[in-house]
Amino acid sequence: PRLASGEMIAAFCLTETGSGSDAASIRTRADKNPDGSWTLNGEKIWITNGGIADFYTVFARTEGESGKISAFIVERDWDGVATGAKEDKMGLRASDTTDLIFDDCRVPADHLLGQEGDGFKLAMTALDGGRIGISAQSIGVAQAALDASISYAKQRSQFGQKIAKFQGLRWMIADMATELEAARQLTMSAAAMKDQGTRYTRQASMAKLFASEMVNRVTAKAIQIHGGYGFTKDYEVERYYRDARVFTIYEGTSEIQRVVISNHLLKDKRTP
């Protein structure tokens, strides 16, 4: 409830230096103590809200190098929790992204999330929902880029007329709008399946794959429509273009989405 009200902020801590797309290879360790508590050691990277979150959902191994992965709720002000470097990112610069270091951090027994060994399943379930969120984020940025392009094309004149009159630009805008609507429908379909409680992993990956690649195409066209002005910080499309670039990377790269989709279609049990 405190999260939903905005009173508290959380962070999702899965990625490590050696485990990005290969999430199952994390090395952060949680060793069980005689009193049932856990001692957490390791480092996480690319953590959104890492420097400002009140607590973290941390994924760690609880049974050796090849053992089970479990999830823990860790509070920011506990001993052994430290914030590392803040990333100087190309886009999404208002988003706080940092490393996190856990050094002999004592975690009470009742802060284990679910059961021991449930961590990987919990992480993948969270990513399924997160991929719908990134799809929606992609749609929002693409819509802003399209709106800005239409507005600019209507007011910018070249060769004695508004550039919105030129067929080449009109077709660019038509393509942008069509791709945007296709992404919106994929995203709404995946979200509806999630709401209905049906399995939606493949649909979420399809939506994320298409929407995140769509927004990169749409924002690139928005820059083109704006011409040289689009390459300056005087116009918002420059920021949309930078922000959109990471959408094909986080919450699972486009390549991982294609792995998920193809494994589901081919009935491969190794689906991440």
Rosetta blueprint (number, residue, H / E / L):
1 P L
2 R L
3 L L
4 A L
5 S L
6 G L
7 E L
8 M L
9 I L
10 A E
11 A E
12 F E
13 C E
14 L L
15 T L
16 E E
17 T L
18 G L
19 S E
20 G L
21 S L
22 D L
23 A H
24 A H
25 S H
26 I L
27 R L
28 T L
29 R E
30 A E
31 D E
32 K E
33 N L
34 P L
35 D L
36 G L
37 S L
38 W E
39 T E
40 L E
41 N E
42 G E
43 E E
44 K E
45 I E
46 W E
47 I E
48 T E
49 N L
50 G L
51 G L
52 I L
53 A L
54 D L
55 F E
56 Y E
57 T E
58 V E
59 F E
60 A E
61 R E
62 T L
63 E L
64 G L
65 E L
66 S L
67 G L
68 K L
69 I E
70 S E
71 A E
72 F E
73 I E
74 V E
75 E E
76 R L
77 D L
78 W L
79 D L
80 G L
81 V E
82 A E
83 T E
84 G E
85 A E
86 K E
87 E L
88 D L
89 K L
90 M L
91 G L
92 L L
93 R L
94 A L
95 S L
96 D L
97 T E
98 T E
99 D E
100 L E
101 I E
102 F E
103 D E
104 D E
105 C E
106 R E
107 V E
108 P L
109 A H
110 D H
111 H H
112 L E
113 L E
114 G L
115 Q L
116 E L
117 G L
118 D L
119 G H
120 F H
121 K H
122 L H
123 A H
124 M H
125 T H
126 A H
127 L H
128 D H
129 G H
130 G H
131 R H
132 I H
133 G H
134 I H
135 S H
136 A H
137 Q H
138 S H
139 I H
140 G H
141 V H
142 A H
143 Q H
144 A H
145 A H
146 L H
147 D H
148 A H
149 S H
150 I H
151 S H
152 Y H
153 A H
154 K H
155 Q H
156 R L
157 S E
158 Q E
159 F L
160 G L
161 Q E
162 K E
163 I H
164 A H
165 K H
166 F L
167 Q H
168 G H
169 L H
170 R H
171 W H
172 M H
173 I H
174 A H
175 D H
176 M H
177 A H
178 T H
179 E H
180 L H
181 E H
182 A H
183 A H
184 R H
185 Q H
186 L H
187 T H
188 M H
189 S H
190 A H
191 A H
192 A H
193 M H
194 K H
195 D H
196 Q H
197 G L
198 T L
199 R L
200 Y L
201 T H
202 R H
203 Q H
204 A H
205 S H
206 M H
207 A H
208 K H
209 L H
210 F H
211 A H
212 S H
213 E H
214 M H
215 V H
216 N H
217 R H
218 V H
219 T H
220 A H
221 K H
222 A H
223 I H
224 Q H
225 I H
226 H H
227 G H
228 G H
229 Y H
230 G H
231 F H
232 T L
233 K L
234 D L
235 Y L
236 E L
237 V H
238 E H
239 R H
240 Y H
241 Y H
242 R H
243 D H
244 A H
245 R H
246 V H
247 F H
248 T H
249 I L
250 Y L
251 E L
252 G L
253 T L
254 S H
255 E H
256 I H
257 Q H
258 R H
259 V H
260 V H
261 I H
262 S H
263 N H
264 H H
265 L H
266 L L
267 K L
268 D L
269 K L
270 R L
271 T L
272 P L
